[in-house]
C-alpha cells in the first residue's frame, strides 16, 4: 500500500539540497528495486550507469544502479 512517505522524504531531501545551493545529488539503488528506481525517476533522477558488484547485501556483492538529479533551480 503506497502512502507517499518515500516521495515526501525524497522531496524534502531535494528541497534541502536546493536551499543549500547543491546542483547535483546522486544515489545508488539495487537494480531489482524497481519501486525505488521509479520513485527517483518521478523526482527527476536519471540513470547514469551501473556499478558492478559495488554493493553488499546479505553477504553477497551486488550491482548498484547509479542515478543523479541536477537541479533546474541551481545555475
Biopython code that builds the backbone (N, CA, C, O; Angstrom):
import numpy as np
from Bio.PDB.StructureBuilder import StructureBuilder

atoms = [
    (1, "UNK", "N", (0.842, -1.180, 0.000)),
    (1, "UNK", "CA", (0.000, 0.000, 0.000)),
    (1, "UNK", "C", (0.889, 1.246, 0.000)),
    (1, "UNK", "O", (1.709, 1.432, 0.900)),
    (2, "UNK", "N", (0.723, 2.081, -1.000)),
    (2, "UNK", "CA", (1.500, 3.313, -1.127)),
    (2, "UNK", "C", (0.866, 4.412, -0.295)),
    (2, "UNK", "O", (-0.342, 4.642, -0.348)),
    (3, "UNK", "N", (1.705, 5.083, 0.472)),
    (3, "UNK", "CA", (1.213, 6.198, 1.298)),
    (3, "UNK", "C", (1.932, 7.507, 1.003)),
    (3, "UNK", "O", (1.579, 8.547, 1.561)),
    (4, "UNK", "N", (2.938, 7.468, 0.131)),
    (4, "UNK", "CA", (3.635, 8.693, -0.241)),
    (4, "UNK", "C", (4.751, 9.102, 0.693)),
    (4, "UNK", "O", (5.285, 10.205, 0.569)),
    (5, "UNK", "N", (5.117, 8.238, 1.628)),
    (5, "UNK", "CA", (6.174, 8.592, 2.587)),
    (5, "UNK", "C", (7.510, 8.751, 1.873)),
    (5, "UNK", "O", (8.236, 9.713, 2.120)),
    (6, "UNK", "N", (7.841, 7.796, 0.976)),
    (6, "UNK", "CA", (9.104, 7.880, 0.242)),
    (6, "UNK", "C", (9.193, 9.140, -0.591)),
    (6, "UNK", "O", (10.227, 9.808, -0.602)),
    (7, "UNK", "N", (8.125, 9.470, -1.283)),
    (7, "UNK", "CA", (8.102, 10.681, -2.108)),
    (7, "UNK", "C", (8.239, 11.932, -1.251)),
    (7, "UNK", "O", (8.924, 12.877, -1.642)),
    (8, "UNK", "N", (7.601, 11.948, -0.096)),
    (8, "UNK", "CA", (7.708, 13.104, 0.807)),
    (8, "UNK", "C", (9.136, 13.259, 1.326)),
    (8, "UNK", "O", (9.665, 14.369, 1.379)),
    (9, "UNK", "N", (9.749, 12.155, 1.704)),
    (9, "UNK", "CA", (11.127, 12.215, 2.210)),
    (9, "UNK", "C", (12.104, 12.636, 1.113)),
    (9, "UNK", "O", (12.981, 13.469, 1.344)),
    (10, "UNK", "N", (11.950, 12.058, -0.080)),
    (10, "UNK", "CA", (12.829, 12.430, -1.178)),
    (10, "UNK", "C", (12.612, 13.886, -1.570)),
    (10, "UNK", "O", (13.570, 14.596, -1.875)),
    (11, "UNK", "N", (11.368, 14.331, -1.565)),
    (11, "UNK", "CA", (11.076, 15.736, -1.855)),
    (11, "UNK", "C", (11.718, 16.677, -0.853)),
    (11, "UNK", "O", (12.230, 17.732, -1.225)),
    (12, "UNK", "N", (11.691, 16.297, 0.420)),
    (12, "UNK", "CA", (12.328, 17.121, 1.456)),
    (12, "UNK", "C", (13.842, 17.161, 1.270)),
    (12, "UNK", "O", (14.471, 18.202, 1.460)),
    (13, "UNK", "N", (14.420, 16.021, 0.899)),
    (13, "UNK", "CA", (15.861, 15.983, 0.638)),
    (13, "UNK", "C", (16.214, 16.897, -0.526)),
    (13, "UNK", "O", (17.167, 17.672, -0.443)),
    (14, "UNK", "N", (15.451, 16.810, -1.610)),
    (14, "UNK", "CA", (15.710, 17.651, -2.779)),
    (14, "UNK", "C", (15.572, 19.129, -2.421)),
    (14, "UNK", "O", (16.410, 19.940, -2.815)),
    (15, "UNK", "N", (14.536, 19.482, -1.684)),
    (15, "UNK", "CA", (14.335, 20.880, -1.277)),
    (15, "UNK", "C", (15.497, 21.377, -0.427)),
    (15, "UNK", "O", (15.952, 22.509, -0.594)),
    (16, "UNK", "N", (15.978, 20.537, 0.482)),
    (16, "UNK", "CA", (17.083, 20.961, 1.361)),
    (16, "UNK", "C", (18.382, 21.134, 0.578)),
    (16, "UNK", "O", (19.169, 22.029, 0.883)),
    (17, "UNK", "N", (18.616, 20.288, -0.430)),
    (17, "UNK", "CA", (19.844, 20.446, -1.213)),
    (17, "UNK", "C", (19.762, 21.680, -2.100)),
    (17, "UNK", "O", (20.763, 22.368, -2.302)),
    (18, "UNK", "N", (18.585, 21.961, -2.626)),
    (18, "UNK", "CA", (18.445, 23.173, -3.436)),
    (18, "UNK", "C", (18.606, 24.427, -2.582)),
    (18, "UNK", "O", (19.206, 25.406, -3.024)),
    (19, "UNK", "N", (18.078, 24.401, -1.373)),
    (19, "UNK", "CA", (18.253, 25.527, -0.451)),
    (19, "UNK", "C", (19.730, 25.751, -0.136)),
    (19, "UNK", "O", (20.181, 26.885, 0.028)),
    (20, "UNK", "N", (20.469, 24.651, -0.057)),
    (20, "UNK", "CA", (21.907, 24.728, 0.243)),
    (20, "UNK", "C", (22.740, 25.049, -0.998)),
    (20, "UNK", "O", (23.960, 25.180, -0.904)),
    (21, "UNK", "N", (22.094, 25.177, -2.160)),
    (21, "UNK", "CA", (22.811, 25.515, -3.381)),
    (21, "UNK", "C", (23.512, 24.335, -4.042)),
    (21, "UNK", "O", (24.424, 24.521, -4.848)),
    (22, "UNK", "N", (23.092, 23.137, -3.706)),
    (22, "UNK", "CA", (23.703, 21.937, -4.292)),
    (22, "UNK", "C", (23.029, 21.647, -5.624)),
    (22, "UNK", "O", (21.807, 21.522, -5.701)),
    (23, "UNK", "N", (23.843, 21.541, -6.676)),
    (23, "UNK", "CA", (23.320, 21.390, -8.029)),
    (23, "UNK", "C", (23.029, 19.936, -8.372)),
    (23, "UNK", "O", (22.026, 19.650, -9.026)),
    (24, "UNK", "N", (23.882, 19.012, -7.946)),
    (24, "UNK", "CA", (23.741, 17.610, -8.324)),
    (24, "UNK", "C", (23.695, 16.731, -7.084)),
    (24, "UNK", "O", (24.522, 16.873, -6.184)),
    (25, "UNK", "N", (22.725, 15.821, -7.037)),
    (25, "UNK", "CA", (22.704, 14.802, -5.987)),
    (25, "UNK", "C", (22.689, 13.443, -6.668)),
    (25, "UNK", "O", (22.122, 13.274, -7.747)),
    (26, "UNK", "N", (23.324, 12.481, -6.014)),
    (26, "UNK", "CA", (23.430, 11.137, -6.568)),
    (26, "UNK", "C", (22.927, 10.119, -5.567)),
    (26, "UNK", "O", (22.906, 10.356, -4.359)),
    (27, "UNK", "N", (22.526, 8.985, -6.099)),
    (27, "UNK", "CA", (22.082, 7.884, -5.260)),
    (27, "UNK", "C", (22.434, 6.584, -5.949)),
    (27, "UNK", "O", (22.717, 6.561, -7.147)),
    (28, "UNK", "N", (22.417, 5.512, -5.195)),
    (28, "UNK", "CA", (22.623, 4.185, -5.741)),
    (28, "UNK", "C", (21.490, 3.277, -5.284)),
    (28, "UNK", "O", (21.117, 3.279, -4.111)),
    (29, "UNK", "N", (20.945, 2.502, -6.218)),
    (29, "UNK", "CA", (19.796, 1.650, -5.936)),
    (29, "UNK", "C", (20.068, 0.273, -6.534)),
    (29, "UNK", "O", (20.583, 0.167, -7.648)),
    (30, "UNK", "N", (19.723, -0.785, -5.795)),
    (30, "UNK", "CA", (19.842, -2.125, -6.371)),
    (30, "UNK", "C", (18.916, -2.219, -7.583)),
    (30, "UNK", "O", (17.792, -1.720, -7.531)),
    (31, "UNK", "N", (19.363, -2.845, -8.666)),
    (31, "UNK", "CA", (18.539, -2.897, -9.879)),
    (31, "UNK", "C", (17.188, -3.579, -9.695)),
    (31, "UNK", "O", (16.240, -3.270, -10.416)),
    (32, "UNK", "N", (17.086, -4.495, -8.748)),
    (32, "UNK", "CA", (15.816, -5.194, -8.507)),
    (32, "UNK", "C", (14.787, -4.309, -7.807)),
    (32, "UNK", "O", (13.603, -4.644, -7.770)),
    (33, "UNK", "N", (15.227, -3.199, -7.261)),
    (33, "UNK", "CA", (14.333, -2.300, -6.532)),
    (33, "UNK", "C", (13.626, -1.386, -7.531)),
    (33, "UNK", "O", (13.905, -0.189, -7.598)),
    (34, "UNK", "N", (12.717, -1.961, -8.296)),
    (34, "UNK", "CA", (12.038, -1.194, -9.340)),
    (34, "UNK", "C", (11.178, -0.068, -8.768)),
    (34, "UNK", "O", (11.043, 0.982, -9.395)),
    (35, "UNK", "N", (10.600, -0.273, -7.593)),
    (35, "UNK", "CA", (9.801, 0.785, -6.966)),
    (35, "UNK", "C", (10.700, 1.964, -6.584)),
    (35, "UNK", "O", (10.320, 3.119, -6.777)),
    (36, "UNK", "N", (11.868, 1.686, -6.055)),
    (36, "UNK", "CA", (12.813, 2.748, -5.689)),
    (36, "UNK", "C", (13.312, 3.508, -6.904)),
    (36, "UNK", "O", (13.432, 4.733, -6.876)),
    (37, "UNK", "N", (13.603, 2.774, -7.975)),
    (37, "UNK", "CA", (14.039, 3.432, -9.211)),
    (37, "UNK", "C", (12.922, 4.293, -9.792)),
    (37, "UNK", "O", (13.177, 5.396, -10.274)),
    (38, "UNK", "N", (11.685, 3.796, -9.749)),
    (38, "UNK", "CA", (10.549, 4.572, -10.256)),
    (38, "UNK", "C", (10.331, 5.836, -9.421)),
    (38, "UNK", "O", (10.053, 6.904, -9.965)),
    (39, "UNK", "N", (10.455, 5.711, -8.121)),
    (39, "UNK", "CA", (10.316, 6.871, -7.227)),
    (39, "UNK", "C", (11.333, 7.950, -7.592)),
    (39, "UNK", "O", (10.983, 9.123, -7.722)),
    (40, "UNK", "N", (12.579, 7.549, -7.755)),
    (40, "UNK", "CA", (13.623, 8.510, -8.110)),
    (40, "UNK", "C", (13.388, 9.107, -9.497)),
    (40, "UNK", "O", (13.618, 10.298, -9.705)),
    (41, "UNK", "N", (12.938, 8.298, -10.433)),
    (41, "UNK", "CA", (12.652, 8.800, -11.784)),
    (41, "UNK", "C", (11.565, 9.864, -11.738)),
    (41, "UNK", "O", (11.682, 10.901, -12.391)),
    (42, "UNK", "N", (10.506, 9.612, -10.968)),
    (42, "UNK", "CA", (9.430, 10.609, -10.830)),
    (42, "UNK", "C", (9.937, 11.905, -10.199)),
    (42, "UNK", "O", (9.369, 12.972, -10.432)),
    (43, "UNK", "N", (11.002, 11.817, -9.401)),
    (43, "UNK", "CA", (11.560, 13.003, -8.739)),
    (43, "UNK", "C", (12.619, 13.693, -9.598)),
    (43, "UNK", "O", (13.253, 14.649, -9.151)),
    (44, "UNK", "N", (12.813, 13.214, -10.825)),
    (44, "UNK", "CA", (13.725, 13.899, -11.738)),
    (44, "UNK", "C", (15.116, 13.298, -11.831)),
    (44, "UNK", "O", (16.002, 13.896, -12.442)),
    (45, "UNK", "N", (15.327, 12.130, -11.241)),
    (45, "UNK", "CA", (16.624, 11.466, -11.351)),
    (45, "UNK", "C", (16.724, 10.749, -12.690)),
    (45, "UNK", "O", (15.713, 10.375, -13.284)),
    (46, "UNK", "N", (17.956, 10.563, -13.158)),
    (46, "UNK", "CA", (18.205, 9.793, -14.372)),
    (46, "UNK", "C", (19.307, 8.782, -14.101)),
    (46, "UNK", "O", (20.169, 8.996, -13.249)),
    (47, "UNK", "N", (19.268, 7.694, -14.830)),
    (47, "UNK", "CA", (20.266, 6.642, -14.665)),
    (47, "UNK", "C", (21.563, 7.082, -15.336)),
    (47, "UNK", "O", (21.570, 7.521, -16.486)),
    (48, "UNK", "N", (22.653, 6.956, -14.596)),
    (48, "UNK", "CA", (23.979, 7.289, -15.111)),
    (48, "UNK", "C", (24.686, 6.027, -15.584)),
    (48, "UNK", "O", (25.373, 6.035, -16.606)),
    (49, "UNK", "N", (24.515, 4.951, -14.839)),
    (49, "UNK", "CA", (25.154, 3.692, -15.210)),
    (49, "UNK", "C", (24.984, 2.673, -14.096)),
    (49, "UNK", "O", (24.236, 2.887, -13.142)),
    (50, "UNK", "N", (25.685, 1.572, -14.236)),
    (50, "UNK", "CA", (25.642, 0.517, -13.231)),
    (50, "UNK", "C", (27.046, 0.263, -12.718)),
    (50, "UNK", "O", (27.979, 0.073, -13.498)),
    (51, "UNK", "N", (27.190, 0.260, -11.412)),
    (51, "UNK", "CA", (28.465, -0.084, -10.782)),
    (51, "UNK", "C", (28.375, -1.554, -10.408)),
    (51, "UNK", "O", (27.548, -1.949, -9.587)),
    (52, "UNK", "N", (29.223, -2.347, -11.011)),
    (52, "UNK", "CA", (29.149, -3.793, -10.842)),
    (52, "UNK", "C", (29.775, -4.241, -9.532)),
    (52, "UNK", "O", (30.898, -3.867, -9.193)),
    (53, "UNK", "N", (29.019, -5.050, -8.806)),
    (53, "UNK", "CA", (29.469, -5.692, -7.576)),
    (53, "UNK", "C", (30.034, -4.700, -6.549)),
    (53, "UNK", "O", (30.976, -5.033, -5.829)),
    (54, "UNK", "N", (29.483, -3.512, -6.476)),
    (54, "UNK", "CA", (29.979, -2.491, -5.550)),
    (54, "UNK", "C", (29.226, -2.520, -4.222)),
    (54, "UNK", "O", (29.773, -2.145, -3.185)),
    (55, "UNK", "N", (27.970, -2.966, -4.256)),
    (55, "UNK", "CA", (27.160, -3.032, -3.035)),
    (55, "UNK", "C", (27.307, -4.378, -2.351)),
    (55, "UNK", "O", (27.801, -5.341, -2.938)),
    (56, "UNK", "N", (26.874, -4.430, -1.107)),
    (56, "UNK", "CA", (26.894, -5.679, -0.371)),
    (56, "UNK", "C", (25.558, -5.820, 0.357)),
    (56, "UNK", "O", (25.113, -4.902, 1.047)),
    (57, "UNK", "N", (24.923, -6.990, 0.190)),
    (57, "UNK", "CA", (23.626, -7.224, 0.798)),
    (57, "UNK", "C", (23.518, -8.711, 1.098)),
    (57, "UNK", "O", (23.692, -9.542, 0.208)),
    (58, "UNK", "N", (23.235, -9.042, 2.332)),
    (58, "UNK", "CA", (23.152, -10.445, 2.758)),
    (58, "UNK", "C", (24.400, -11.235, 2.347)),
    (58, "UNK", "O", (24.317, -12.334, 1.799)),
    (59, "UNK", "N", (25.548, -10.636, 2.632)),
    (59, "UNK", "CA", (26.853, -11.272, 2.364)),
    (59, "UNK", "C", (27.091, -11.600, 0.892)),
    (59, "UNK", "O", (27.868, -12.500, 0.571)),
    (60, "UNK", "N", (26.430, -10.879, 0.007)),
    (60, "UNK", "CA", (26.659, -11.031, -1.434)),
    (60, "UNK", "C", (27.036, -9.689, -2.033)),
    (60, "UNK", "O", (26.467, -8.658, -1.674)),
    (61, "UNK", "N", (27.978, -9.703, -2.929)),
    (61, "UNK", "CA", (28.303, -8.496, -3.697)),
    (61, "UNK", "C", (27.189, -8.268, -4.718)),
    (61, "UNK", "O", (26.739, -9.205, -5.377)),
    (62, "UNK", "N", (26.751, -7.015, -4.841)),
    (62, "UNK", "CA", (25.606, -6.697, -5.708)),
    (62, "UNK", "C", (25.938, -5.527, -6.624)),
    (62, "UNK", "O", (26.718, -4.645, -6.266)),
    (63, "UNK", "N", (25.344, -5.530, -7.794)),
    (63, "UNK", "CA", (25.409, -4.370, -8.682)),
    (63, "UNK", "C", (24.535, -3.263, -8.087)),
    (63, "UNK", "O", (23.575, -3.531, -7.365)),
    (64, "UNK", "N", (24.885, -2.025, -8.404)),
    (64, "UNK", "CA", (24.122, -0.865, -7.949)),
    (64, "UNK", "C", (23.922, 0.066, -9.147)),
    (64, "UNK", "O", (24.875, 0.390, -9.854)),
    (65, "UNK", "N", (22.686, 0.488, -9.366)),
    (65, "UNK", "CA", (22.383, 1.459, -10.414)),
    (65, "UNK", "C", (22.671, 2.848, -9.861)),
    (65, "UNK", "O", (22.104, 3.251, -8.845)),
    (66, "UNK", "N", (23.557, 3.576, -10.536)),
    (66, "UNK", "CA", (23.904, 4.932, -10.126)),
    (66, "UNK", "C", (22.963, 5.904, -10.815)),
    (66, "UNK", "O", (22.832, 5.892, -12.039)),
    (67, "UNK", "N", (22.306, 6.751, -10.023)),
    (67, "UNK", "CA", (21.367, 7.732, -10.558)),
    (67, "UNK", "C", (21.724, 9.115, -10.032)),
    (67, "UNK", "O", (22.349, 9.244, -8.979)),
    (68, "UNK", "N", (21.327, 10.144, -10.762)),
    (68, "UNK", "CA", (21.606, 11.507, -10.313)),
    (68, "UNK", "C", (20.470, 12.432, -10.708)),
    (68, "UNK", "O", (19.682, 12.150, -11.610)),
    (69, "UNK", "N", (20.418, 13.551, -9.992)),
    (69, "UNK", "CA", (19.444, 14.608, -10.298)),
    (69, "UNK", "C", (20.186, 15.928, -10.276)),
    (69, "UNK", "O", (20.881, 16.248, -9.311)),
    (70, "UNK", "N", (20.037, 16.683, -11.333)),
    (70, "UNK", "CA", (20.611, 18.038, -11.395)),
    (70, "UNK", "C", (19.474, 19.023, -11.254)),
    (70, "UNK", "O", (18.480, 18.962, -11.978)),
    (71, "UNK", "N", (19.633, 19.921, -10.323)),
    (71, "UNK", "CA", (18.556, 20.853, -10.000)),
    (71, "UNK", "C", (18.364, 21.896, -11.105)),
    (71, "UNK", "O", (19.322, 22.542, -11.530)),
    (72, "UNK", "N", (17.135, 22.052, -11.559)),
    (72, "UNK", "CA", (16.869, 23.138, -12.517)),
    (72, "UNK", "C", (16.846, 24.497, -11.820)),
    (72, "UNK", "O", (16.893, 25.529, -12.489)),
    (73, "UNK", "N", (16.775, 24.513, -10.496)),
    (73, "UNK", "CA", (16.717, 25.773, -9.747)),
    (73, "UNK", "C", (18.102, 26.358, -9.486)),
    (73, "UNK", "O", (18.226, 27.545, -9.185)),
    (74, "UNK", "N", (19.146, 25.531, -9.599)),
    (74, "UNK", "CA", (20.513, 25.985, -9.337)),
    (74, "UNK", "C", (21.219, 26.126, -10.676)),
    (74, "UNK", "O", (21.231, 25.197, -11.483)),
    (75, "UNK", "N", (21.806, 27.293, -10.906)),
    (75, "UNK", "CA", (22.529, 27.510, -12.176)),
    (75, "UNK", "C", (23.992, 27.719, -11.948)),
    (75, "UNK", "O", (24.744, 27.914, -12.903)),
]
sb = StructureBuilder()
sb.init_structure("model")
sb.init_model(0)
sb.init_chain("A")
sb.init_seg("    ")
for serial, (resi, resn, name, xyz) in enumerate(atoms, 1):
    if name == "N":
        sb.init_residue(resn, " ", resi, " ")
    sb.init_atom(name, np.array(xyz, "f"), 0.0, 1.0, " ", f" {name:<3s}", serial, name[0])
structure = sb.get_structure()
